[in-house]
Amino acid sequence: MKLHLLALGLVIGLGSAACTNTVVIENAIKDYDGMANQIELGATKEDVLGILEPTQAALPSEMRKRPDRFLRDGVKVEIYYFRTAWHDDGLTTDDEFTPYVFHDDRLVAIGWHAIGGPRQVSSPLPDKAMSTQ
């Protein structure tokens, strides 16, 4: 009996965590959508991050994408990624984020077109109705 209750508690806990994560992601996307129109090309990194980072603050680290940083021809390039989409496939992929590209601390581009497109994209889950036929 105790084992059944433990298993039930585990299932409920995992389901609750998944539901909580969904709400956290959806809220981050909604918050981002409400702030993104304040961003202009040419803005400083400090200004952009000051506006957009709070929209992502509640996301656990596994639901974020780390920034990329490198030098190209003497220019400091930094790319920050903000969660702007979510696909219910259990994966965290590039197409769920929008990149913000900075050159020497100034915003020069927004979006994947500037950096060659996402490396990973979500795969739709098979339709359950189709899989039972």
Stockholm file with secondary structure:
# STOCKHOLM 1.0

chainA/1-133         MKLHLLALGLVIGLGSAACTNTVVIENAIKDYDGMANQIELGATKEDVLGILEPTQAALPSEMRKRPDRFLRDGVKVEIYYFRTAWHDDGLTTDDEFTPYVFHDDRLVAIGWHAIGGPRQVSSPLPDKAMSTQ
#=GR chainA/1-133 SS CHHHHHHHHHHHHHHHHHHHHHHHHHHHHHHHHHHGGGCCTTCBHHHHHHHHHHHHTTSCGGGSCCCEEEEETTEEEEEEEEECCCCSSSCCCGGGEEEEEEETTEEEEESGGGGTSCSCCCCCCCCHHHHTC
#=GC SS_cons         CHHHHHHHHHHHHHHHHHHHHHHHHHHHHHHHHHHGGGCCTTCBHHHHHHHHHHHHTTSCGGGSCCCEEEEETTEEEEEEEEECCCCSSSCCCGGGEEEEEEETTEEEEESGGGGTSCSCCCCCCCCHHHHTC
//
